[in-house]
């Protein structure tokens, strides 16, 4: 729709400052003549657009102009400010004050939601995100030391996306060594270095954008938890995830992606959980408990 394109042009000018008509025509898949008419419509709507000719010419919003907040609804403005504030929690250059000023000042309604995406790693996380943003923008490879669940090693990748999912930050990129796209958790990624090597961005297959599609929960392990652990079960899987037994304990049948993940989960409950199966996992679980016991008896 034309109104969507007009708002898109305004947003682009706000973000990039000055752009050319061919750039806008390509971005919105219309002709340059259509872009010229759109610019005229935007000017008639009260937003002053300046066009300059020459090698350094282009289209831009007049310097010092503040976007009229009536372009957005109150709910849209709230969403914008909350989103910017959440990103500021992992940024070394906060943008909330500047954005708020450009769209008409601080909105009190945006103060009732606080989103901190950094947790305890604000300093290191902000530095990593800023460096990865630069690498993606400049198409430069990065090198880092990575800690896996079974070891550690150095990696070189071509970063494509910075992803926040499953309550964690990741970098998604192409690994030349594996000849495939991979996800790397930023909290396990250290000694991050921006290399001089550049790369040609690769098209990401649609199936690769479905993060976590290969994380299946095929290993079903039934267990019984003490009633005191109800809050932890609800936090993980919701209030309908268990069945209350006659003795008040909680019965579950959940799937895990691996025995290692299941071990980490059940060991965190100590004696407040009883693992019922499978027999292979029970043997592995008992062996792990005996190893722990041996450490202290020894």
N, C-alpha and C positions, 0 to 999 in steps of 0.2 A: 504494500500500500504506500501511496505517496507520503502520507503523514509519518509513517515509520522511516522512510528514507530521509525526510527532512530532519527528523530528530537524530537519525544516524549521522548525518552530515554535521549537525551542530556538535554532537558528541565528539566526532573525529577532530573537528577544529579545536575544541576545548582541550583534547588530549595531545594533539600533535603541534598545535600552534599554527604553522603555515604548511599548506599542502597545495599540490597542483590540481587543475581541473582533470587532466588525464588520470591522475591517481584516484580521484573520487569516482570518475566514470568507470574505471576498472573495478574498484571496490564494490560499487553498488550495481554493477552490470547494466549500465545505461549509457546513452550517448553523451558526448560533451555538451551538445545543445540542451539536453534534458538537465544536466548539472547546472548550466548557466541559468535556465529558467528557475530551477530550485533555489539558486542563490538569490535571484530577484525576489522570490516568494519569502525567503527568510528575512531579507532586508525590509520588505513590506510589513512583516510581522513585528518589526521593532528591534531586530538584532543587527547591529551595524557590521557589515562585512566589507573588508578592504581587499581589493585586488591590485597587484602590482605586476608590471611587465619586466622582461629581462631575464638574465641567467639566474638571478636569485629571486625571481618573482614567484607569485603564488596567491593563494586565497587564505585569509585569516580573519578572525574576529578582531575588531578594533581594540587596541591595547587599553586596558583599564576597565573595559566593559564587564559588568557583572550579570550573569545569566539570570533572567527573571524566573523566580521560583514557580510562577504559574504554569510553566511548561510541564511541570510534574505535579501529580497529586500529593497530598500530605503523606499518604502511606508510602508512595514511591520515594519521596525525600527521606523519610525515616529509614527505609531499607538501604538507600545509598549511604547515609551517614553511619549506620550500624555496620554496614559492610566495610567501609573505609576504616572505621575504628578497629574492627577485628583484624584487618591486615596490618594496621599500625602496630599491633602487639608483637609482630615479628619483623618490623621494619626499623632501620636505623635513621630513617628520614620520614617522620610522621607526616601524613597528608591531610588529616582530619580538619585541622584549623583552616587550611587553605581552601579545601573543598567546601567547607561550611560557609566561608566568606563568599565564595563565588556563587553559591546557590541561595544566598539571601540570609546568612547568619545561622547561629546555632538553634536547633529545634529542641525544646525541652522534652518532647516525646521520644527522642532518640537516647535518652539517658537511662531508661529503665531496663536495658539489656546490655550486659557486659560480656564480651567474648574475648578470652585470652587464649590465643592459639600457640603461645610460646611455652607455657608451663615454667619449668625450672631452667630452661635452656635458652633464655632470651638472647644473651650475648652471642653465643656460638651459633645459634640457629639463625639469627638475623644476618650474621656475617655470611653464612653458607647460602642463604636464600638470595642475598644481594649478589654474590659472586656467580651463582647459577643463573640468575636473571641476566647478568651481563654476558655470560657464556652463550645462552640461548639467543640473545639479541644479536651477538656478533658471530654466531655460528663457529664457536671455538670449543675444542675438546677440553675436558677436565680430567684431572688425575686425583685419586684419593686412596686412602687406606681404609679397607672395609672389614668389619668384624661379622663373620657368619656364625650360625649356631654350631658349626663344626670346625671352625678355624678362622683364619684371617688372611688377607692378601691385598696387593695393590691392584687397582683397576683404572682403566682409561675408557671413558665413554663419550658419546656425542649427545649431550642433554637435549631433551625435546620439551618436557613438561615438568612443572613443579606441582606436586599433588598433595592435598591434605585429605586423607581418608583413613577410616578405622582409628580415629583419634591420634593419628601420627602424620608427620611430614615425610614425603618421599620425593626422589628425583627419578623421572622416567626417561630413559634414553636408549640409544642404540649402542650395543657393546660389540665392537669389531672382533674381539676375541671369540665371542659366542655366535657372532653373525646373527644377532637377534636383539629385540627390544627387551629391556629388563627394568625392574623396579628396585630402588635402593633406599632403605630407611635412613633419613638424615642423622638420627641419633647414633647410628652405627657407623657413620661415615666421618672420617677425620683426616687431617692433613690435606684438605681440599686445595687444589692448585689449578689455576687457570692457565692452560697451555697456549702457545702461539699457533699450534696446528689448527687449521680451519677445516670445515667439512661442508659438504653439500647436504642440506636437510633432506631426510628421507621421508616419504609418505608413510604415515602410520596406518597399518591395516586396521579396519574397523574392529576385528576381533581382539586386537591388542589393546584397544581403548576400554574394553570391558575388564577393568582391573579386578583381579580376584576370581576370575571365572574358572581358574584351575585350582582354586582352593576348595576342594571338596571335603565333605564331612562323612566319609564312607565307613569309618571305623566306629561302630556303635558299641558303647560301653555302658551297661546299666550300673547304677550305684544308689546307695541310700545315705542321705545326709541327716545330721542332727537338725532339729527344728531351729536351733540358734543360727543356722546358716541361711535362713530364708532370704534375708536381704541380699546376700551375695548371689544367690540363684536368680532372684528377680532382677537384679542389676544386670546380669549377663544375658538372660533369656526371657524375662518378663514373668508376670504373675501366674501364667498358665503352664509353666514349664515343668511342674512336678505334680506328683500324686501323693496326698497325705495318707500315711499308713495308720493302722489301728493304734500303734504305739506312739504316734505323733511325729515319727520321722518322715523324711521326704524321699520318695522314690523317683528316679529320673532314668531316661534312656536317651542319651545324647550322642551325636556323632562328632568325631574328631578327625582332623586331616592327617594326623600321624600319631604314633605311640609316644613320640617325644613331647608333643603338645599335650597329650592326655596326662603324661607323667607330671609335667609342670603344673597342670591344673589340679590334679588330685593331691599332690604333695603339699600344696598350699593350704589344705584343710586339716592336715595333721590327723589326729584320731577322730575327727568329727565327720568322717566319711568312711563308708565301707564299700569297696569296689567288689562287684559281683561277677564280672566277666568282661571280656572273654578269657578263656583259660590261658591263652598265650600272653595276654596283657597282664593278667593277675600274676603270672610267674615273673614277668619283667618288673612289675610293681613291687613284689615281695623282695626280689633281688636288690632293687634300689634301696628299700627300707633296711635290708640287712647290711648293705654297704655303709649306710649312714650310721647304723647302730655300731658297726665295727669300728668306725672312726673314733667314737667316744669311749667304747670299751677298751680299745687299744691304748 
